[in-house]
Amino acid sequence: PDVPSERERIEALDGKVEWRGCWRVMGSTGSAAYRGLAVSRALGDVDWKVPVSLVESKPEVKVTNLRPDDEFVILGCDGVWDVLSNQEAVDLARRHALPVEGLDS
């Protein structure tokens, strides 16, 4: 919820975004009111979507053309990029990548 347009969408629905070590969408009842949720888009977390969708399921999509020299694609939510740099993610993926038979390495 640190993206201004996401914060505006949440606040327009009478939701709150607060800083608690990181930006969090804050619920109004139960543990949601205390802990909040550190994402504004999620596939699960139905408690954040009913009766008002403070957290939505619609993904943010970026289209990128792959090149023959690309090694792999890394898909990750903001939680990944909050703790890893691009290079750290690449290094991690390289350590765990399995060779694919029939492809040049």
N, C-alpha and C positions, 0 to 999 in steps of 0.2 A: 504493500500500500504506500510505498514511497514515491510512486509516480504521480505527479500532480493531477492528471486526468482521472486516475483511479480514486484518489482521495476525494476529488470533487464529486464523483459518481456516488461514493459511499455516503458522503455528507449530505448530498441531495436526497438520499433515502432516510435521512435523520440518523444515520450511523455516525460512529466516532472513529477517528484514527488517532492513536496516542503513541508517544515514544516510550518504550519500556525496554531499553537496551537495543531495540530496533523498532521500526514502525509497525504497529499492530492494529488490526481491525478489532474494535472492542464491541462485544455483545452486551446485552442489557440484563441477562439473567444467568444464574448458576456460575460454573467455572468459566464460561465464555466472558462473563463480565469481569472476572479477575485476571485471567491469563491473556485473553484475546487470541487472535490468529495472525501469524506473521506473513500471510499471503492474501491477496485480494482476488485471486483466481485459483480454483481448485476443482478437481473432478469429484471428490467426495465432499465431506463436511456439510452434510445436508442440514444440520442445525443452523448453519449460517445462511441458508437459502430459503427457509420457510419460517414465517410467512413473507419476509422481505429478503430479497437476494443481495445481502451486503457483500457476499462472496459469490462470484459467478463462475460458470463452467466454460464460458467461451474463451478459447486460448488466444494468446497473442501470437500471431504467425508471421514469420519472416521467410521470404522465398529467396533462396540462394542457389545459383548455378554451381554444380560441382565440376571440378576439373580433373583430368586424368591423374594428376599428381597428388590429389587429396588422399590422405591415408584413411580417414574415417570421419564420421559425423558424430558430434557429441550433442545429445539432447539433455537439457537440464532445466530445472525450475530455478526461480530466483534464490532458493536456499543453497543451491550449488554455487552460484556466482557470488553469494554473500561471503563465502569462505574460501573459494579457490580463484586464483587468477586464471586467465585463459591458458597461460603456459603450464601452470600446475595441473589443470584439467587435461591438457595434451600429454604431459608426462605420465599422469596416472593412466590414461587410456592406452598409451604405448606399452606400459608395463603389463597390462592385462589383455591386450589384443591377441586374438588367436589367428594364426595364419589360415587363409582361405585357399583351399586347393583349387588350382587352375588360374589363380590370379598372380600376376607378377608382383614380387615384393621389393 
